Amino acid sequence: MPDVSVVVIVYNDADRLPTAVQSVLDQTLRDVEVVIVDDCSTDRSFEVAQRLAADHPGRVRAFQLPENSGAGGEPRNVGIQHTEGRYVMFLDSDDVLEINACRNMLEAAEESGSDIVSGLCVRLHKDTRNQKRDEWYAWLYSTTRTLESVTELPDLFVWDTLSTNKCYRRDFLIENNLRFPKGMFYEDLMFIADAYLAAGRITLIPNQVYFWHVYERAAVKSVTNRRHEMTNYTHRLDIHRRIDALLAERGLEELKLAKDVKFLKHDLVLHLRDLPFRDESYRREFSELSREYLESIAPEAYDRVQPIQAICAYLLQQGDWDNLIPAVDTLINRDKVSSPLTEHDGRIYWCDGHLDDPFGREVLDVTDIGYHEKPVNQLFLRNQLTRFSSSGRAVSLAGRITNPLGVVPPGARLKGELEFSARRRSLQSFRFPVHELRHEGDALHWEAAADLTAKLRPLGIVDTIWDVRLRLDVDGVRTTTRLTVADTGLSEPLPVRPRLTRMVADHLEPHVSAKGHLAFRLVSEGHSAERVQELITRGVRGKPGTLAKTGYRKAKALRKKVTSGDNKLRAYHEVFCRLPVKKRTVVFESHLGKQYSDSPRALYEEMRRQGLDFEAIWSYSGSPKDFPKDVTLVRRWSLPYLKALAQAEFWVDNQSYPLKLTKRPETTYLQTWHGSALKNMGFDQPALKAQTRGQQAEQQRSLDRFDRFLVRSEHDVRTLAKAFRLKEKTLLRAGYPRNDALVRARQREAERGVRERGPLAAELGIPEDRTVLLYAPTFRKAGGRHGRFELPFDVERFADQFGDRYVLLVRSHYLNHVVLPPTVQGRVIDVSARHDVTPLLELADGLITDYSSVMFDYALLDRPLVFFTYDYDAYVHEGRGTYFDLLEHAPGPVVRTEDDFHETIKSFESQTLEYAQRRKEFVAKFGEYDRGDAARTIVDQFFAQWSR
């Protein structure tokens, strides 16, 4: 009896069948048999199968169905009946097994006693040059594990629905009468659902076991590449109904919900993508089929998918094609805004229909995505092509650009141009003016003509695909749109004159790209084109072409290699560090280059104020906007950045330069740090304590680069300095330069007896009679439906209750992002985009925080603080721990619920006196060296000799 029987199914695949069978015969486990089942092929497949059986007697057997079954299920059923092995696996004729697959799976099965062993499937895209590979839901196979029930891992049930990357105990299949549905597509889904639920034990192994070969350009498409066929969709829904019935019968509600989520975010999406390109009758039939099944989807599933996925499913169920087709455009192009949007009761909705349906109102609410906060240059707007015609040499086009929430006002100055650009980067582009562009409420109408024959001159061989964009200028602010074709008809090809040769291509043919956008491709209508193309293809694939392509690929690979992280480190250490250090050069960095802020900014501005002669270099990550104009800017981790660090006389930052960069002895590193510590830091964190000695040594080397480390209190010495294992000589007890402004503001208030708000309040539009509160929480891992930091209180409720007295400024951590609803405009203001928090602290009449180190800074102003610690127990006891009990030392009330938070705000004014002594003690303990002269003291100590 063989250890493993591999059932290989085949239909009209004579050429690839031998490769599949050979991958079984070559297994390192020798006691393996092959059972080939031919689904009544019309080519030579069965002849090939019989020959393989004759060539390998006792190891290969071949069978044929009397008539074609129409799908892969019945051939596998027949194969199971003919197997003789203790275990059974399945293989398609166009795929192969990994050479150790049978051995690894058999060993896992025998060791664990499992009914099913499943391994990692790898998809190989055979049409691509390097056979691009992607691992099939690899997170399921990160380690070996055995499940007593599939309910322990719902993701396995709903995501890995393949039958082919698994090994089954044969007796298990027979005893449970496990069979594939006959003559139906997606037979794997039903079979594997039955098998998962019947299995007494399932083992997952991290080994690659199955290579799924994907042929996108195949003449005969596979089932997964024929999703546009209605039969395909009908079979998918039928299989899903059967699985739903199976789960309902067993009362497995959680698995059903997980499966519903997967249907909305995966199965349905695959078919929705084709809808814009299908006719009315197709859409009508698709809608009728979908509506009935979508009624069975649990409403909770809509909360667990991306908003646009839920919106598309809801609109489909409602049969709302006018809003669904644009929504599918956003589904395909995830950043695109394809709807005009609408505002009701201070919330933003995808469309103005269905808002009388409570469930529809919930699904269509897109407030938290933040469309209403974005200016036009940050929006990718839908541009619907409404007319396309050609007249021999030129094309005439018209379209409508979506204007969500009137982001383009009626009086805006509008300009536009069409850009035709070769898809290959760094090649040429051609522009044509938009001669009509007007505002039409929720859309912008445009018209343009382009004489492509006269003005567009492609090279002819390397630039065969041309994309079209409309560059829109709104009052001097630019945004770019793509032309969505949808159901607009396209005309015949236009003549064109390539620069290299017209023998290969002499016309531009309009077509629709994979994402639904207008594009053109070079084609030829000449008699000799086919022969010339054949010659060029042979040349490209022949020795000269191979040499040229090899050279290009090597150059490309070399460029990639040179700019890789490892080679950048080599360039830094072996090249740049051998260059001379440039005297009077300082590299500044704040929060990993994300901001122009904090103590590095305060030191830089003090050096400028004193008129010192030095070269200032600032690192930036992201946009260089809002950084000084009189400095050299270098992008973080770029080669110029590394070169600047290698040659700088001083490094000044508040967090850390890249850990693996060794500091030269001639360079002085001033570490200003970014705040005193409540939370455990450095080697006091459990995660760092658990590291190996080698890992800890590497971490320590990066910390030992600090030549001077700024502290603002002896608390910093006991916590930060100890946690970073810093020597006493490294510590500089000077206070934080960023806090000089706060200390001076407090001194001015004491001297004059009044507060001066300064220009920032007017800039933010804050009325003079409003008290300003600043909410500045610490970092939180992003979560929620939209992947953003969610405020722990209802801002609309806050604005309604306190908006006549207070303006709330919201400053999220620089690694977080928050979205405010439009209802709170003017009463709650998002100031997170501002680089420097210090001016906001100086403006605020009170601070609301949780565990952020901003508490230590704001206390210097001697103004009220409120601590909203809604997750105190989890943060303090389940996280990395704290250095002191905030409940005992907080210089203001500590609240944990939203109601208590509101009660505290009601009595805000009384806290000035009530907590005055606590604030004084807090500053004495945590800010004793913040005297208002830190920047001047440090500049005088290290840079005074640079006077002009």
Solvent accessible surface area in square Angstrom, and as a share of the most:
residue,aa,sasa,rsa
1,M,170,0.76
2,P,21,0.14
3,D,27,0.14
4,V,0,0.00
5,S,0,0.00
6,V,0,0.00
7,V,0,0.00
8,V,0,0.00
9,I,18,0.09
10,V,4,0.02
11,Y,102,0.39
12,N,60,0.31
13,D,16,0.08
14,A,6,0.05
15,D,115,0.59
16,R,85,0.31
17,L,0,0.00
18,P,40,0.25
19,T,80,0.47
20,A,1,0.01
21,V,1,0.00
22,Q,79,0.35
23,S,16,0.11
24,V,0,0.00
25,L,7,0.04
26,D,67,0.34
27,Q,0,0.00
28,T,51,0.29
29,L,18,0.09
30,R,142,0.52
31,D,71,0.37
32,V,5,0.03
33,E,8,0.04
34,V,0,0.00
35,V,0,0.00
36,I,0,0.00
37,V,0,0.00
38,D,0,0.00
39,D,6,0.03
40,C,39,0.23
41,S,16,0.10
42,T,116,0.67
43,D,63,0.33
44,R,119,0.44
45,S,0,0.00
46,F,42,0.18
47,E,108,0.48
48,V,3,0.02
49,A,0,0.00
50,Q,92,0.41
51,R,124,0.45
52,L,15,0.08
53,A,21,0.16
54,A,75,0.58
55,D,87,0.45
56,H,55,0.25
57,P,105,0.66
58,G,76,0.73
59,R,62,0.23
60,V,3,0.02
61,R,67,0.24
62,A,25,0.19
63,F,49,0.20
64,Q,75,0.33
65,L,12,0.06
66,P,130,0.82
67,E,122,0.55
68,N,65,0.33
69,S,19,0.12
70,G,43,0.41
71,A,16,0.12
72,G,16,0.16
73,G,0,0.00
74,E,26,0.12
75,P,2,0.01
76,R,8,0.03
77,N,2,0.01
78,V,28,0.16
79,G,0,0.00
80,I,8,0.04
81,Q,108,0.48
82,H,63,0.28
83,T,5,0.03
84,E,97,0.43
85,G,2,0.02
86,R,92,0.34
87,Y,16,0.06
88,V,0,0.00
89,M,1,0.00
90,F,0,0.00
91,L,0,0.00
92,D,37,0.19
93,S,9,0.06
94,D,39,0.20
95,D,5,0.03
96,V,23,0.13
97,L,7,0.04
98,E,34,0.15
99,I,88,0.45
100,N,50,0.26
101,A,0,0.00
102,C,0,0.00
103,R,90,0.33
104,N,36,0.18
105,M,0,0.00
106,L,11,0.05
107,E,93,0.42
108,A,15,0.12
109,A,1,0.00
110,E,93,0.42
111,E,156,0.70
112,S,24,0.15
113,G,52,0.50
114,S,1,0.01
115,D,16,0.08
116,I,0,0.00
117,V,0,0.00
118,S,0,0.00
119,G,0,0.00
120,L,12,0.06
121,C,0,0.00
122,V,0,0.00
123,R,49,0.18
124,L,22,0.11
125,H,18,0.08
126,K,58,0.25
127,D,39,0.20
128,T,54,0.32
129,R,148,0.54
130,N,118,0.60
131,Q,70,0.31
132,K,118,0.50
133,R,121,0.44
134,D,52,0.27
135,E,81,0.36
136,W,40,0.14
137,Y,41,0.16
138,A,36,0.28
139,W,128,0.45
140,L,0,0.00
141,Y,6,0.02
142,S,88,0.57
143,T,75,0.44
144,T,80,0.47
145,R,80,0.29
146,T,56,0.32
147,L,10,0.05
148,E,98,0.44
149,S,40,0.26
150,V,2,0.01
151,T,60,0.35
152,E,96,0.43
153,L,26,0.13
154,P,46,0.29
155,D,52,0.27
156,L,0,0.00
157,F,8,0.03
158,V,6,0.03
159,W,38,0.13
160,D,0,0.00
161,T,19,0.11
162,L,22,0.11
163,S,0,0.00
164,T,8,0.04
165,N,0,0.00
166,K,0,0.00
167,C,1,0.01
168,Y,0,0.00
169,R,75,0.27
170,R,54,0.20
171,D,77,0.40
172,F,3,0.01
173,L,2,0.01
174,I,90,0.46
175,E,126,0.57
176,N,64,0.33
177,N,114,0.58
178,L,13,0.06
179,R,101,0.37
180,F,6,0.03
181,P,14,0.09
182,K,134,0.57
183,G,27,0.26
184,M,17,0.08
185,F,24,0.10
186,Y,23,0.09
187,E,20,0.09
188,D,21,0.11
189,L,19,0.09
190,M,18,0.08
191,F,1,0.00
192,I,1,0.00
193,A,4,0.03
194,D,39,0.20
195,A,0,0.00
196,Y,1,0.00
197,L,23,0.11
198,A,32,0.25
199,A,10,0.08
200,G,48,0.46
201,R,89,0.33
202,I,0,0.00
203,T,3,0.02
204,L,0,0.00
205,I,7,0.04
206,P,57,0.36
207,N,59,0.30
208,Q,54,0.24
209,V,1,0.00
210,Y,3,0.01
211,F,32,0.14
212,W,47,0.17
213,H,22,0.10
214,V,12,0.07
215,Y,53,0.20
216,E,83,0.37
217,R,189,0.69
218,A,28,0.21
219,A,108,0.84
220,V,131,0.75
221,K,72,0.31
222,S,56,0.36
223,V,43,0.25
224,T,53,0.31
225,N,39,0.20
226,R,54,0.20
227,R,64,0.23
228,H,76,0.34
229,E,60,0.27
230,M,29,0.13
231,T,72,0.42
232,N,0,0.00
233,Y,1,0.00
234,T,54,0.31
235,H,35,0.15
236,R,12,0.04
237,L,1,0.01
238,D,47,0.25
239,I,0,0.00
240,H,3,0.02
241,R,82,0.30
242,R,102,0.37
243,I,8,0.04
244,D,17,0.09
245,A,62,0.48
246,L,26,0.13
247,L,1,0.00
248,A,81,0.62
249,E,143,0.64
250,R,118,0.43
251,G,52,0.50
252,L,43,0.21
253,E,141,0.63
254,E,121,0.54
255,L,4,0.02
256,K,43,0.18
257,L,19,0.10
258,A,22,0.17
259,K,7,0.03
260,D,0,0.00
261,V,18,0.10
262,K,11,0.05
263,F,1,0.00
264,L,1,0.00
265,K,72,0.31
266,H,50,0.22
267,D,0,0.00
268,L,1,0.00
269,V,9,0.05
270,L,36,0.18
271,H,1,0.01
272,L,1,0.00
273,R,94,0.34
274,D,32,0.17
275,L,0,0.00
276,P,11,0.07
277,F,77,0.32
278,R,72,0.26
279,D,93,0.48
280,E,105,0.47
281,S,64,0.41
282,Y,31,0.12
283,R,24,0.09
284,R,124,0.45
285,E,81,0.36
286,F,0,0.00
287,S,4,0.02
288,E,100,0.45
289,L,45,0.22
290,S,1,0.01
291,R,88,0.32
292,E,114,0.51
293,Y,5,0.02
294,L,4,0.02
295,E,118,0.53
296,S,56,0.36
297,I,8,0.04
298,A,25,0.20
299,P,81,0.51
300,E,96,0.43
301,A,0,0.00
302,Y,6,0.02
303,D,70,0.36
304,R,135,0.49
305,V,4,0.03
306,Q,81,0.36
307,P,8,0.05
308,I,12,0.06
309,Q,14,0.06
310,A,0,0.00
311,I,1,0.01
312,C,0,0.00
313,A,0,0.00
314,Y,3,0.01
315,L,0,0.00
316,L,0,0.00
317,Q,35,0.16
318,Q,81,0.36
319,G,25,0.24
320,D,25,0.13
321,W,48,0.17
322,D,125,0.65
323,N,37,0.19
324,L,0,0.00
325,I,17,0.09
326,P,24,0.15
327,A,0,0.00
328,V,0,0.00
329,D,6,0.03
330,T,3,0.02
331,L,1,0.01
332,I,17,0.08
333,N,10,0.05
334,R,111,0.40
335,D,114,0.59
336,K,0,0.00
337,V,1,0.01
338,S,4,0.03
339,S,3,0.02
340,P,52,0.33
341,L,15,0.07
342,T,25,0.14
343,E,92,0.41
344,H,74,0.33
345,D,120,0.62
346,G,8,0.08
347,R,56,0.21
348,I,1,0.00
349,Y,6,0.02
350,W,2,0.01
351,C,8,0.05
352,D,105,0.54
353,G,24,0.23
354,H,46,0.21
355,L,21,0.11
356,D,135,0.70
357,D,48,0.25
358,P,110,0.69
359,F,61,0.25
360,G,0,0.00
361,R,74,0.27
362,E,89,0.40
363,V,3,0.02
364,L,0,0.00
365,D,28,0.15
366,V,0,0.00
367,T,0,0.00
368,D,59,0.31
369,I,32,0.16
370,G,3,0.03
371,Y,25,0.10
372,H,47,0.21
373,E,66,0.30
374,K,72,0.30
375,P,62,0.39
376,V,12,0.07
377,N,76,0.39
378,Q,114,0.51
379,L,10,0.05
380,F,55,0.23
381,L,0,0.00
382,R,16,0.06
383,N,0,0.00
384,Q,34,0.15
385,L,0,0.00
386,T,65,0.38
387,R,95,0.35
388,F,17,0.07
389,S,48,0.31
390,S,41,0.26
391,S,90,0.58
392,G,52,0.50
393,R,119,0.44
394,A,25,0.19
395,V,1,0.01
396,S,34,0.22
397,L,0,0.00
398,A,2,0.02
399,G,0,0.00
400,R,92,0.34
401,I,0,0.00
402,T,13,0.08
403,N,2,0.01
404,P,4,0.03
405,L,65,0.32
406,G,42,0.40
407,V,39,0.23
408,V,0,0.00
409,P,62,0.39
410,P,112,0.70
411,G,75,0.72
412,A,14,0.11
413,R,160,0.59
414,L,36,0.18
415,K,132,0.56
416,G,16,0.16
417,E,43,0.19
418,L,0,0.00
419,E,6,0.03
420,F,0,0.00
421,S,17,0.11
422,A,11,0.08
423,R,118,0.43
424,R,152,0.56
425,R,225,0.82
426,S,118,0.76
427,L,61,0.30
428,Q,47,0.21
429,S,42,0.27
430,F,35,0.15
431,R,132,0.48
432,F,7,0.03
433,P,99,0.62
434,V,17,0.10
435,H,124,0.55
436,E,59,0.27
437,L,32,0.16
438,R,100,0.37
439,H,49,0.22
440,E,64,0.29
441,G,46,0.44
442,D,71,0.37
443,A,3,0.02
444,L,0,0.00
445,H,25,0.11
446,W,0,0.00
447,E,36,0.16
448,A,0,0.00
449,A,52,0.40
450,A,0,0.00
451,D,45,0.24
452,L,1,0.00
453,T,11,0.06
454,A,38,0.29
455,K,125,0.53
456,L,0,0.00
457,R,61,0.22
458,P,0,0.00
459,L,48,0.24
460,G,0,0.00
461,I,68,0.34
462,V,59,0.34
463,D,1,0.00
464,T,60,0.35
465,I,45,0.23
466,W,0,0.00
467,D,6,0.03
468,V,0,0.00
469,R,59,0.22
470,L,0,0.00
471,R,62,0.22
472,L,0,0.00
473,D,21,0.11
474,V,8,0.04
475,D,62,0.32
476,G,53,0.51
477,V,60,0.35
478,R,129,0.47
479,T,10,0.06
480,T,43,0.25
481,T,0,0.00
482,R,38,0.14
483,L,0,0.00
484,T,7,0.04
485,V,2,0.01
486,A,14,0.11
487,D,113,0.59
488,T,26,0.15
489,G,57,0.55
490,L,54,0.27
491,S,34,0.22
492,E,132,0.59
493,P,29,0.18
494,L,2,0.01
495,P,51,0.32
496,V,3,0.02
497,R,93,0.34
498,P,7,0.05
499,R,121,0.44
500,L,107,0.53
501,T,35,0.21
502,R,140,0.51
503,M,110,0.49
504,V,16,0.09
505,A,3,0.02
506,D,27,0.14
507,H,35,0.16
508,L,0,0.00
509,E,48,0.22
510,P,10,0.06
511,H,28,0.13
512,V,52,0.30
513,S,16,0.10
514,A,101,0.79
515,K,109,0.46
516,G,4,0.04
517,H,6,0.03
518,L,0,0.00
519,A,0,0.00
520,F,0,0.00
521,R,96,0.35
522,L,17,0.08
523,V,40,0.23
524,S,35,0.23
525,E,107,0.48
526,G,35,0.34
527,H,196,0.87
528,S,61,0.39
529,A,9,0.07
530,E,146,0.66
531,R,125,0.46
532,V,18,0.11
533,Q,79,0.35
534,E,83,0.37
535,L,83,0.41
536,I,39,0.20
537,T,40,0.23
538,R,142,0.52
539,G,35,0.34
540,V,63,0.36
541,R,187,0.68
542,G,27,0.26
543,K,156,0.66
544,P,100,0.63
545,G,11,0.11
546,T,63,0.37
547,L,115,0.57
548,A,68,0.53
549,K,63,0.27
550,T,49,0.28
551,G,38,0.36
552,Y,146,0.56
553,R,86,0.31
554,K,139,0.59
555,A,61,0.47
556,K,118,0.50
557,A,60,0.47
558,L,110,0.55
559,R,186,0.68
560,K,156,0.66
561,K,125,0.53
562,V,72,0.41
563,T,65,0.38
564,S,41,0.26
565,G,44,0.42
566,D,107,0.55
567,N,32,0.16
568,K,33,0.14
569,L,29,0.14
570,R,139,0.51
571,A,22,0.17
572,Y,0,0.00
573,H,65,0.29
574,E,80,0.36
575,V,82,0.47
576,F,25,0.11
577,C,25,0.15
578,R,192,0.70
579,L,58,0.29
580,P,100,0.63
581,V,24,0.14
582,K,87,0.37
583,K,145,0.61
584,R,81,0.29
585,T,4,0.02
586,V,0,0.00
587,V,0,0.00
588,F,0,0.00
589,E,1,0.00
590,S,0,0.00
591,H,23,0.10
592,L,52,0.26
593,G,0,0.00
594,K,81,0.35
595,Q,14,0.06
596,Y,18,0.07
597,S,3,0.02
598,D,10,0.05
599,S,0,0.00
600,P,0,0.00
601,R,64,0.23
602,A,23,0.18
603,L,1,0.00
604,Y,7,0.02
605,E,73,0.33
606,E,19,0.09
607,M,0,0.00
608,R,74,0.27
609,R,160,0.58
610,Q,58,0.26
611,G,30,0.29
612,L,4,0.02
613,D,58,0.30
614,F,18,0.07
615,E,67,0.30
616,A,4,0.03
617,I,10,0.05
618,W,0,0.00
619,S,0,0.00
620,Y,25,0.10
621,S,42,0.27
622,G,47,0.45
623,S,72,0.47
624,P,59,0.37
625,K,145,0.61
626,D,81,0.42
627,F,6,0.03
628,P,19,0.12
629,K,185,0.78
630,D,88,0.45
631,V,21,0.12
632,T,64,0.37
633,L,61,0.30
634,V,11,0.06
635,R,121,0.44
636,R,43,0.16
637,W,81,0.28
638,S,25,0.16
639,L,57,0.28
640,P,81,0.51
641,Y,0,0.00
642,L,0,0.00
643,K,84,0.36
644,A,12,0.10
645,L,1,0.01
646,A,0,0.00
647,Q,16,0.07
648,A,0,0.00
649,E,26,0.12
650,F,12,0.05
651,W,1,0.00
652,V,0,0.00
653,D,1,0.01
654,N,0,0.00
655,Q,41,0.18
656,S,22,0.15
657,Y,0,0.00
658,P,10,0.07
659,L,95,0.47
660,K,125,0.53
661,L,1,0.01
662,T,83,0.48
663,K,30,0.13
664,R,30,0.11
665,P,129,0.81
666,E,93,0.42
667,T,2,0.01
668,T,35,0.20
669,Y,0,0.00
670,L,0,0.00
671,Q,0,0.00
672,T,0,0.00
673,W,20,0.07
674,H,48,0.21
675,G,4,0.04
676,S,4,0.02
677,A,5,0.04
678,L,4,0.02
679,K,32,0.14
680,N,25,0.13
681,M,29,0.13
682,G,6,0.06
683,F,10,0.04
684,D,26,0.13
685,Q,33,0.14
686,P,75,0.47
687,A,71,0.55
688,L,26,0.13
689,K,127,0.54
690,A,86,0.67
691,Q,58,0.26
692,T,85,0.49
693,R,222,0.81
694,G,51,0.49
695,Q,93,0.41
696,Q,34,0.15
697,A,43,0.33
698,E,79,0.35
699,Q,48,0.21
700,Q,28,0.13
701,R,150,0.55
702,S,4,0.02
703,L,16,0.08
704,D,91,0.47
705,R,17,0.06
706,F,13,0.05
707,D,54,0.28
708,R,57,0.21
709,F,0,0.00
710,L,0,0.00
711,V,0,0.00
712,R,0,0.00
713,S,0,0.00
714,E,51,0.23
715,H,9,0.04
716,D,0,0.00
717,V,28,0.16
718,R,131,0.48
719,T,8,0.05
720,L,1,0.00
721,A,4,0.03
722,K,133,0.57
723,A,1,0.01
724,F,8,0.03
725,R,122,0.45
726,L,26,0.13
727,K,138,0.59
728,E,109,0.49
729,K,155,0.66
730,T,12,0.07
731,L,11,0.06
732,L,16,0.08
733,R,84,0.31
734,A,8,0.06
735,G,0,0.00
736,Y,1,0.00
737,P,2,0.01
738,R,20,0.07
739,N,2,0.01
740,D,7,0.04
741,A,31,0.24
742,L,1,0.00
743,V,16,0.09
744,R,113,0.41
745,A,5,0.04
746,R,85,0.31
747,Q,86,0.38
748,R,87,0.32
749,E,27,0.12
750,A,72,0.55
751,E,142,0.64
752,R,134,0.49
753,G,63,0.60
754,V,92,0.53
755,R,79,0.29
756,E,119,0.53
757,R,65,0.24
758,G,45,0.43
759,P,118,0.74
760,L,23,0.11
761,A,7,0.05
762,A,82,0.63
763,E,116,0.52
764,L,30,0.15
765,G,55,0.53
766,I,11,0.05
767,P,57,0.36
768,E,168,0.75
769,D,109,0.56
770,R,61,0.22
771,T,35,0.20
772,V,0,0.00
773,L,0,0.00
774,L,0,0.00
775,Y,1,0.00
776,A,6,0.05
777,P,6,0.04
778,T,10,0.06
779,F,83,0.34
780,R,28,0.10
781,K,179,0.76
782,A,62,0.48
783,G,34,0.32
784,G,52,0.50
785,R,59,0.22
786,H,39,0.18
787,G,45,0.44
788,R,56,0.21
789,F,13,0.05
790,E,106,0.48
791,L,32,0.16
792,P,32,0.20
793,F,11,0.04
794,D,70,0.36
795,V,12,0.07
796,E,43,0.19
797,R,93,0.34
798,F,3,0.01
799,A,1,0.01
800,D,106,0.55
801,Q,69,0.31
802,F,2,0.01
803,G,7,0.07
804,D,103,0.53
805,R,90,0.33
806,Y,1,0.00
807,V,2,0.01
808,L,0,0.00
809,L,0,0.00
810,V,1,0.00
811,R,23,0.08
812,S,3,0.02
813,H,50,0.22
814,Y,54,0.21
815,L,87,0.43
816,N,18,0.09
817,H,89,0.40
818,V,2,0.01
819,V,17,0.10
820,L,10,0.05
821,P,10,0.06
822,P,24,0.15
823,T,42,0.24
824,V,1,0.01
825,Q,151,0.67
826,G,43,0.41
827,R,70,0.26
828,V,5,0.03
829,I,30,0.15
830,D,48,0.25
831,V,4,0.02
832,S,26,0.17
833,A,96,0.74
834,R,79,0.29
835,H,34,0.15
836,D,20,0.10
837,V,30,0.17
838,T,13,0.08
839,P,58,0.36
840,L,1,0.00
841,L,2,0.01
842,E,51,0.23
843,L,2,0.01
844,A,0,0.00
845,D,29,0.15
846,G,0,0.00
847,L,0,0.00
848,I,1,0.01
849,T,0,0.00
850,D,1,0.00
851,Y,1,0.00
852,S,16,0.11
853,S,26,0.17
854,V,14,0.08
855,M,0,0.00
856,F,5,0.02
857,D,4,0.02
858,Y,0,0.00
859,A,1,0.01
860,L,16,0.08
861,L,0,0.00
862,D,47,0.24
863,R,15,0.05
864,P,8,0.05
865,L,1,0.01
866,V,1,0.00
867,F,0,0.00
868,F,2,0.01
869,T,0,0.00
870,Y,77,0.29
871,D,37,0.19
872,Y,13,0.05
873,D,77,0.40
874,A,48,0.37
875,Y,43,0.16
876,V,19,0.11
877,H,134,0.60
878,E,143,0.64
879,G,44,0.43
880,R,84,0.31
881,G,17,0.17
882,T,34,0.20
883,Y,58,0.22
884,F,26,0.11
885,D,65,0.33
886,L,3,0.02
887,L,76,0.38
888,E,115,0.52
889,H,56,0.25
890,A,0,0.00
891,P,0,0.00
892,G,3,0.03
893,P,21,0.13
894,V,39,0.23
895,V,15,0.08
896,R,97,0.35
897,T,71,0.41
898,E,43,0.19
899,D,85,0.44
900,D,70,0.36
901,F,0,0.00
902,H,3,0.01
903,E,98,0.44
904,T,15,0.09
905,I,0,0.00
906,K,91,0.39
907,S,55,0.36
908,F,11,0.04
909,E,103,0.46
910,S,61,0.39
911,Q,5,0.02
912,T,60,0.35
913,L,154,0.77
914,E,118,0.53
915,Y,38,0.15
916,A,38,0.30
917,Q,107,0.48
918,R,88,0.32
919,R,4,0.01
920,K,141,0.60
921,E,91,0.41
922,F,5,0.02
923,V,40,0.23
924,A,65,0.50
925,K,83,0.35
926,F,3,0.01
927,G,4,0.04
928,E,70,0.32
929,Y,28,0.11
930,D,15,0.08
931,R,133,0.49
932,G,12,0.12
933,D,44,0.23
934,A,0,0.00
935,A,8,0.06
936,R,117,0.43
937,T,53,0.31
938,I,1,0.00
939,V,0,0.00
940,D,66,0.34
941,Q,94,0.42
942,F,27,0.11
943,F,1,0.00
944,A,43,0.33
945,Q,117,0.52
946,W,8,0.03
947,S,68,0.44
948,R,202,0.74
